[in-house]
Amino acid sequence: MKVTRDGKTVFAADLTKGTGGWRLFDGDWKVQDGALRQNSLNTNIRALVGDKTWTDYTYTLKARKISGQEGFIIPFLITVDDSKCWWNIGGWGNTRSAIEMDGVTAKEQDCRIETGRWYDIRIEVSGSSFKCFLDDKLIHEAKHTGVKSLHASATRDAACGEVILKVVNASADAQPAEIKLNGIAQATSPAQVMVLTSEHATDENTLDSPKKVVPVAQTISLTGTTLSHSFPGNSLTVIRVQVK
């Protein structure tokens, strides 16, 4: 496994040092017979290494399926460790290949990964464009256009005398914003706020941890009919403002 740019090696995996320097997420990762291997069947298993600031590079590796129902997940263009940003080869019951990341639309391809066979995988990144090759065959060619971080909607409930704002921050980082209630003569401060968020985008409630992701009540002060707020990463915020 290595990363090159302009014919020069930027990174080459040195597994003689074991998993030192790798960021391992779940799974049973270990170095065996000169290869990085994991045997867990859990989901969201990843092993990451390298620099998130790399651009314009060629990423190559060899991968082999030893057992299991599907093929490989190959992360790339990672900016946040727990983001869903990868090439899924032999997914969906070992039937398809697809790019899974926000801001990318790439046609799925039929694909099946054989057990015990080594595959050559190559990803060429140039700016926001990339190409994905399996055994030197071009499988996907797409562009990462990115995705807007903040999305909002506003509703006026005349019966309750409220403006209800719903703001989603789809990025992992907090996003500051100023919201102006145009057309409103007067607003009562503070506004009532309900925030749903969690440390990681992959967090979910379970029977053992039923309150890992729960709404939290807050308030936000207004200046006239304007409110300024920093919306947490991976969050849904509902703001209720009493207005006239």
MITORKOL-71819 format. One line per field, with one value per atom (N, C-alpha, C): z, x, y; atom name. Coordinates in steps of 0.2 Angstrom, whole numbers, plus 2048, in hexadecimal, padded with zeros to 3 digits. Atoms other than C-alpha are relative to their C-alpha. Example, Ala and Ser with C-alpha at 12.3 -4.5 7.8 and 13.67 -1.06 7.14 Angstrom:
! MITORKOL-71819
zz c(800  827  800  7FF  824  803)
xx c(804  83E  804  7FC  844  7FC)
yy c(7FA  7EA  806  7FA  7FB  805)
atom c(N  CA  C  N  CA  C)
//
This chain:
! MITORKOL-71819
zz c(800  800  800  800  7FB  7FD  803  7F6  7FC  804  7E8  7FD  803  7E1  7FB  805  7D1  7FF  800  7D1  806  7FA  7E2  806  7FB  7F1  806  7FA  7FE  807  7FB  809  7FE  801  80A  807  7FA  817  802  7FD  822  806  7FB  82B  804  7FB  833  806  7FA  840  803  7FD  843  7FE  801  844  803  7FE  84B  7FB  805  843  7FD  803  83D  805  7FC  844  7FF  801  847  803  7FE  849  800  7FF  850  7FC  804  848  804  7FD  84C  7FC  805  843  803  7FE  843  7F9  806  837  800  801  831  7F9  806  823  7FC  804  81E  7FE  802  81C  806  7FA  827  7FF  800  82B  806  7FA  835  7FE  801  838  803  7FD  840  7FB  804  838  802  7FE  840  7FB  805  836  802  7FF  835  802  7FF  836  7FC  804  830  803  7FD  831  7FB  804  82B  802  7FF  829  7FB  805  820  802  7FE  81F  7FC  803  81C  7FB  804  813  7F9  807  804  7FB  806  7F3  7FA  806  7E1  801  7FF  7E5  7FD  802  7DF  806  7FA  7ED  7FD  802  7E9  806  7FB  7F3  7FD  802  7F2  806  7FB  7FB  7FE  801  7FD  806  7FC  804  803  7FD  810  802  7FE  816  800  800  818  7FA  805  80E  7FB  805  805  7FF  803  7FE  805  7FD  803  801  7FF  80A  800  801  804  801  7FE  80D  7FC  803  803  801  7FF  803  807  7F9  816  803  7FC  820  807  7F9  82F  801  7FF  836  800  800  839  7FA  806  828  7FC  805  81B  7FA  806  80D  7FE  802  804  7F9  806  7F5  803  7FE  7F9  7FA  806  7EE  802  7FE  7EF  805  7FB  7FA  7FF  801  7FC  7FE  801  7FE  7FA  805  7F2  7F9  807  7E3  7FC  803  7E0  802  7FE  7E0  800  800  7E5  804  7FC  7EB  805  7FB  7FC  804  7FD  801  7FE  802  802  7FB  805  7F3  7FA  806  7E7  7FD  803  7DB  7FA  805  7D2  7FF  802  7C9  803  7FD  7D2  7FA  805  7C9  803  7FE  7CA  802  7FD  7D4  805  7FC  7DC  802  7FD  7E7  801  7FE  7E7  806  7FA  7F7  7FE  801  7F8  7FA  805  7E9  801  7FF  7EA  7FA  805  7E1  800  801  7DB  800  7FF  7E1  7FF  802  7DA  800  800  7DE  7FE  803  7D4  802  7FE  7DC  7FD  803  7D3  801  7FE  7DB  803  7FE  7DE  7FC  804  7D1  802  7FF  7D3  7FC  804  7CA  804  7FC  7D2  7FB  804  7CA  804  7FD  7CE  7FB  805  7C6  7FA  805  7BB  7FB  803  7B5  803  7FD  7B7  802  7FD  7C2  801  7FF  7C7  7FE  801  7C2  802  7FD  7CC  802  7FD  7D4  807  7F9  7E6  800  800  7E6  807  7FA  7F8  802  7FE  802  805  7FC  80A  808  7F9  81D  804  7FC  823  7FB  804  81D  805  7FB  825  7FD  802  824  805  7FC  82C  7FF  800  831  805  7FB  839  802  7FD  844  803  7FE  846  806  7FB  852  807  7FA  85F  800  800  85A  800  800  856  7F8  806  848  802  7FE  848  7FA  805  840  801  800  83C  7FC  803  839  800  800  834  7FE  802  834  7FE  803  829  801  7FF  82D  807  7F9  83B  804  7FC  840  802  7FE  849  7FA  805  83D  803  7FD  843  7FA  805  83A  804  7FE  83C  7FC  803  839  801  800  835  7FF  800  838  7FC  804  829  800  800  829  807  7F9  83C  804  7FD  846  807  7F9  857  802  7FE  85E  808  7F8  871  801  7FE  878  807  804  87C  7FC  804  86F  803  7FD  874  7FB  805  86C  803  7FF  86B  7FB  804  865  800  800  85F  7FC  803  85C  804  7FD  861  7FE  801  861  7F9  806  852  7FB  805  842  800  800  844  807  7FA  856  7FF  800  859  807  7F9  868  7FF  800  86D  807  7FA  87B  806  7FB  885  801  800  881  7FD  803  87E  800  7FF  882  7FD  803  877  7FC  804  86B  802  7FD  874  7FF  800  872  806  7FA  87D  7FF  801  881  802  7FF  880  7FF  802  87E  7FC  804  871  801  800  874  7F9  807  866  801  800  862  7FB  804  85B  7FD  803  84E  7FC  802  84B  805  7FB  853  7FD  802  852  804  7FD  856  7FC  803  853  801  800  84E  800  7FF  854  7FA  806  847  801  800  842  805  7FB  84A  7FC  802  848  805  7FB  851  7FE  801  853  804  7FC  858  800  800  85E  803  7FF  85E  801  800  865  7FD  804  859  800  801  855  7F9)
xx c(804  800  804  7FC  807  7FC  803  803  806  7FB  80C  7FE  802  80C  806  7FB  816  805  7FB  81F  804  7FD  825  7FC  804  820  7FF  802  817  7FF  801  813  800  800  816  7FF  801  80F  805  7FA  81C  7FD  804  813  805  7FC  823  800  801  81F  7F9  806  80E  7FB  805  7FF  802  7FE  809  7FF  801  804  7F9  807  7F3  7FB  806  7E2  7FB  804  7D8  7F9  807  7C5  7FC  803  7BD  804  7FD  7C1  806  7FB  7CF  806  7FA  7DE  807  7F9  7EF  804  7FB  7FE  801  7FF  7FF  803  7FD  80A  801  7FE  80F  7FB  806  7FD  7FD  805  7F1  7FA  806  7E3  7FB  805  7D3  7FB  804  7C7  7F9  806  7B8  7FA  805  7A7  7FB  804  7A1  800  800  79C  804  7FC  7A5  807  7F9  7B6  805  7FC  7C4  807  7F9  7D7  803  7FE  7DE  807  7F9  7EF  801  7FE  7F7  7FE  801  7F4  7FA  806  7E3  800  7FF  7EA  803  7FD  7F1  7FB  804  7EB  804  7FD  7EE  805  7FC  7F5  7FD  802  7F4  801  801  7EF  800  801  7F3  801  7FF  7F2  7FD  802  7EF  7FB  805  7E0  7FD  802  7DA  7FA  806  7C9  802  7FE  7CD  7F9  806  7BB  7FB  805  7AA  7FB  805  79B  801  7FF  7A2  807  7FA  7B1  804  7FB  7BC  7FC  801  7B9  806  7F9  7C7  7FE  801  7C6  805  7FC  7CD  7FD  802  7CB  7FD  802  7C9  802  7FE  7C8  7FE  802  7BF  800  7FF  7C3  7FA  807  7B1  7FC  804  7AB  7FF  801  7A3  802  7FC  7AF  804  7FD  7B4  7FE  802  7B4  7FE  803  7A9  800  7FF  7AF  7FD  803  7A4  7FC  805  797  7F9  807  785  7FF  800  787  805  7FB  796  7FE  803  78D  801  800  791  807  7FB  79F  7FD  802  79B  804  7FD  7A2  7FB  805  79A  804  7FD  79E  7FB  804  794  803  7FE  795  802  7FD  799  7FA  805  78D  804  7FC  795  7FC  804  78C  803  7FE  78C  802  7FE  794  800  800  792  807  7F9  7A0  800  7FF  7A5  807  7FA  7B4  801  7FE  7BC  804  7FC  7C2  807  7F9  7D5  804  7FD  7D9  803  7FD  7E5  7FD  802  7DE  804  7FD  7E7  7FB  805  7DE  804  7FC  7E3  7FB  804  7DB  804  7FC  7E1  7FC  803  7DC  803  7FD  7DE  7FB  805  7D6  7FA  806  7C4  7FE  802  7C4  804  7FC  7C9  7FD  802  7C9  802  7FF  7C8  801  7FF  7D0  801  7FF  7CF  803  7FC  7DC  801  7FF  7E0  7FA  806  7CE  7FC  804  7C5  7F9  807  7B6  7FC  804  7B1  804  7FD  7B5  7FB  805  7AD  804  7FE  7AF  7FD  802  7AE  7FE  802  7A4  7FF  801  7A2  7F9  807  792  800  801  78B  7FF  800  78D  7FA  806  77E  7FA  806  76C  7FB  804  75E  7F9  807  74B  7FD  803  73F  7F8  808  72C  7FE  803  721  7F9  806  714  7FC  804  707  7FC  804  6FC  804  7FC  70B  804  7FC  713  808  7F9  724  802  7FD  730  805  7FC  738  805  7FA  749  803  7FC  751  806  7FA  763  804  7FC  76E  807  7F9  781  802  7FE  787  807  7F9  799  802  7FE  7A3  803  7FE  7A9  7FA  805  79F  800  801  798  7FC  803  795  7FB  805  786  7FC  804  77C  7F9  807  769  7FC  804  75E  7F9  807  74B  7FD  802  747  7F8  807  735  7FC  803  733  801  800  72F  804  7FE  734  801  7FF  73C  802  7FF  73D  806  7FA  74E  7FF  7FC  754  7FB  804  74E  801  7FF  74B  803  7FC  756  800  7FF  757  805  7FA  767  801  7FE  76A  806  7F9  77C  804  7FC  78A  807  7F9  79D  802  7FE  79E  7F9  805  793  7FD  803  791  7FD  803  78B  7F8  807  77A  7FE  803  76F  800  800  770  7FC  803  767  805  7FB  778  801  7FF  779  7FB  806  768  800  800  76C  807  7FA  77C  7FF  802  773  7F9  807  765  800  801  75E  802  7FE  765  7FD  803  75B  805  7FC  764  7FC  802  761  805  7FB  768  7FD  801  768  7FF  801  761  802  7FF  767  7FB  805  757  7FD  803  751  806  7FB  762  803  7FD  76A  807  7FA  77C  802  7FF  781  805  7FB  78E  7FD  804  785  805  7FC  78E  801  7FF  795  7FB  805  789  7FA  806  77A  7FA  807  768  7FE  802  763  7F9  806  751  7FF  801  74E  7F9  807  73E  800  7FF  73D  7F9  806  72E  800  7FF  72A  7F9  806  71D  801)
yy c(7FA  800  806  7FA  811  806  7FA  823  803  7FD  82B  807  7F9  83D  802  7FE  842  7FB  806  831  7FF  801  833  7FD  803  829  805  7FC  833  7FC  804  825  7F8  807  812  7FC  804  806  7FC  805  7FE  7FC  804  7F0  7FC  803  7EA  803  7FD  7F6  7FE  801  7EE  805  7FB  7FA  806  7F9  808  805  7FB  818  800  800  812  802  7FE  818  7FA  806  808  801  7FF  809  7F9  806  7F9  7FA  805  7E8  7FD  804  7DC  800  7FE  7E4  7FD  802  7DC  7FF  801  7D9  7F9  807  7C7  7FF  802  7C0  806  7FA  7D2  804  7FC  7D8  802  7FE  7E2  7FC  804  7D7  801  800  7D7  7FB  806  7C9  802  7FF  7D2  801  7FF  7D2  806  7FA  7E2  805  7FA  7F2  806  7FA  802  7FF  802  7FA  803  7FC  805  800  7FF  806  806  7FA  818  801  7FE  81E  806  7FB  82D  807  7F9  840  802  7FE  847  806  7FA  856  7FE  802  84C  802  7FF  851  7FE  802  84C  7FA  806  83B  7F9  806  829  7FB  804  81C  7F9  807  80A  7FB  805  7FA  7F9  807  7E7  7FE  802  7E0  7F9  807  7CE  7FE  802  7C7  7F9  806  7B9  7FC  803  7B6  805  7FA  7BF  800  7FF  7C4  805  7FB  7D3  801  7FF  7DB  805  7FB  7EB  806  7F9  7FC  804  7FC  808  807  7F9  819  804  7FB  828  807  7F9  83B  801  800  839  807  7FA  84A  7FF  802  843  7F9  807  832  7FC  804  82C  802  7FF  833  7FA  805  828  802  7FD  82B  7FA  806  81B  7FD  804  80F  7FA  807  800  7FB  805  7F2  7F9  806  7E2  801  7FF  7E9  7FD  802  7E6  7F8  807  7D3  7FE  802  7D3  800  800  7D9  807  7FA  7EB  804  7FB  7F9  807  7F9  80B  804  7FB  81B  802  7FE  820  806  7FA  832  805  7FA  842  804  7FC  84D  7FC  805  83E  7FC  805  836  7FC  805  827  7FA  806  819  7FA  806  809  7FB  805  7FA  7F9  807  7E8  7FE  802  7E0  7FB  806  7D0  7FF  801  7CD  7F9  807  7BB  7FF  801  7B4  7FD  803  7B0  804  7FD  7BB  807  7FA  7CA  805  7FB  7DA  806  7FA  7E9  806  7FB  7F9  807  7F9  80B  805  7FA  81C  806  7FA  82B  806  7F9  83C  806  7FA  84C  806  7FB  85B  7FD  803  857  7FA  806  849  7FA  806  837  7FA  806  826  7FA  806  815  7FA  805  806  7F9  807  7F3  7FC  804  7E8  804  7FC  7F7  802  7FF  7F8  806  7FA  809  7FE  802  806  806  7FA  818  806  7FA  829  806  7FC  837  807  7FA  848  801  7FE  84D  807  7F9  85D  803  7FD  85E  801  7FF  861  806  7FA  871  7FD  802  870  801  7FE  879  800  800  876  802  7FD  880  801  7FF  882  804  7FC  88E  800  801  88D  805  7FC  89A  7FD  803  893  806  7FA  8A2  7FE  801  899  800  800  897  806  7FA  8A7  7FE  802  89E  800  802  89D  7FA  806  88B  7FF  801  889  7F9  807  878  801  800  878  7FA  806  869  802  7FF  86A  7F9  807  85B  7FF  801  85E  7FE  803  857  806  7FA  869  805  7FB  876  806  7FA  884  806  7FA  895  803  7FD  89E  806  7FB  8AE  7FF  801  8AC  807  7FA  8BC  7FE  802  8BA  806  7FB  8C5  800  800  8CB  800  801  8C9  807  7FA  8D9  800  801  8D3  7F9  807  8C3  800  800  8BE  7FC  804  8B9  7FD  804  8AC  7FB  805  89F  7FA  807  88D  7FC  804  881  7F8  807  86E  7FD  802  866  7F8  807  854  7FF  800  850  7FA  804  844  801  7FF  843  7FD  803  837  7FF  800  837  7F8  807  824  7FD  802  824  7FE  802  81C  7FD  802  817  7F8  807  805  7FE  802  7FB  801  7FF  7FC  808  7F9  80F  804  7FE  815  808  7F8  828  803  7FE  829  807  7FA  835  802  7FE  83F  808  7F9  851  803  7FC  85E  807  7FA  86E  806  7FA  87F  806  7FA  891  804  7FC  89E  807  7F9  8B1  803  7FD  8BC  808  7F9  8CE  803  7FE  8D6  7FA  806  8C9  7FC  804  8C2  7FB  804  8B3  7FD  803  8AD  7FA  806  89B  7FC  805  88E  7F9  806  87E  7FA  806  86E  7FC  805  861  7FB  806  853  801  7FE  85C  802  7FD  860  805  7FB  870  803  7FD  875  806  7F9  888  802  7FD  88F  807  7F9  8A2  803  7FD  8AB  807  7FA  8B9  804  7FC  8C7  803)
atom c(N  CA  C  N  CA  C  N  CA  C  N  CA  C  N  CA  C  N  CA  C  N  CA  C  N  CA  C  N  CA  C  N  CA  C  N  CA  C  N  CA  C  N  CA  C  N  CA  C  N  CA  C  N  CA  C  N  CA  C  N  CA  C  N  CA  C  N  CA  C  N  CA  C  N  CA  C  N  CA  C  N  CA  C  N  CA  C  N  CA  C  N  CA  C  N  CA  C  N  CA  C  N  CA  C  N  CA  C  N  CA  C  N  CA  C  N  CA  C  N  CA  C  N  CA  C  N  CA  C  N  CA  C  N  CA  C  N  CA  C  N  CA  C  N  CA  C  N  CA  C  N  CA  C  N  CA  C  N  CA  C  N  CA  C  N  CA  C  N  CA  C  N  CA  C  N  CA  C  N  CA  C  N  CA  C  N  CA  C  N  CA  C  N  CA  C  N  CA  C  N  CA  C  N  CA  C  N  CA  C  N  CA  C  N  CA  C  N  CA  C  N  CA  C  N  CA  C  N  CA  C  N  CA  C  N  CA  C  N  CA  C  N  CA  C  N  CA  C  N  CA  C  N  CA  C  N  CA  C  N  CA  C  N  CA  C  N  CA  C  N  CA  C  N  CA  C  N  CA  C  N  CA  C  N  CA  C  N  CA  C  N  CA  C  N  CA  C  N  CA  C  N  CA  C  N  CA  C  N  CA  C  N  CA  C  N  CA  C  N  CA  C  N  CA  C  N  CA  C  N  CA  C  N  CA  C  N  CA  C  N  CA  C  N  CA  C  N  CA  C  N  CA  C  N  CA  C  N  CA  C  N  CA  C  N  CA  C  N  CA  C  N  CA  C  N  CA  C  N  CA  C  N  CA  C  N  CA  C  N  CA  C  N  CA  C  N  CA  C  N  CA  C  N  CA  C  N  CA  C  N  CA  C  N  CA  C  N  CA  C  N  CA  C  N  CA  C  N  CA  C  N  CA  C  N  CA  C  N  CA  C  N  CA  C  N  CA  C  N  CA  C  N  CA  C  N  CA  C  N  CA  C  N  CA  C  N  CA  C  N  CA  C  N  CA  C  N  CA  C  N  CA  C  N  CA  C  N  CA  C  N  CA  C  N  CA  C  N  CA  C  N  CA  C  N  CA  C  N  CA  C  N  CA  C  N  CA  C  N  CA  C  N  CA  C  N  CA  C  N  CA  C  N  CA  C  N  CA  C  N  CA  C  N  CA  C  N  CA  C  N  CA  C  N  CA  C  N  CA  C  N  CA  C  N  CA  C  N  CA  C  N  CA  C  N  CA  C  N  CA  C  N  CA  C  N  CA  C  N  CA  C  N  CA  C  N  CA  C  N  CA  C  N  CA  C  N  CA  C  N  CA  C  N  CA  C  N  CA  C  N  CA  C  N  CA  C  N  CA  C  N  CA  C  N  CA  C  N  CA  C  N  CA  C  N  CA  C  N  CA  C  N  CA  C  N  CA  C  N  CA  C  N  CA  C  N  CA  C  N  CA  C  N  CA  C  N  CA  C  N  CA  C  N  CA  C  N  CA  C  N  CA  C  N  CA  C  N  CA  C  N  CA  C  N  CA  C  N  CA  C  N  CA  C  N  CA  C  N  CA  C  N  CA  C  N  CA  C  N  CA  C  N  CA  C  N  CA  C  N  CA  C  N  CA  C  N  CA  C  N  CA  C  N  CA  C  N  CA  C  N  CA  C  N  CA  C  N  CA  C  N  CA  C  N  CA  C  N  CA  C  N  CA  C  N  CA  C  N  CA  C  N  CA  C  N  CA  C  N  CA  C  N  CA  C  N  CA  C  N  CA  C  N  CA  C  N  CA  C  N  CA  C  N  CA  C  N  CA  C  N  CA  C  N  CA  C  N  CA  C  N  CA  C  N  CA  C  N  CA  C  N  CA  C)
//
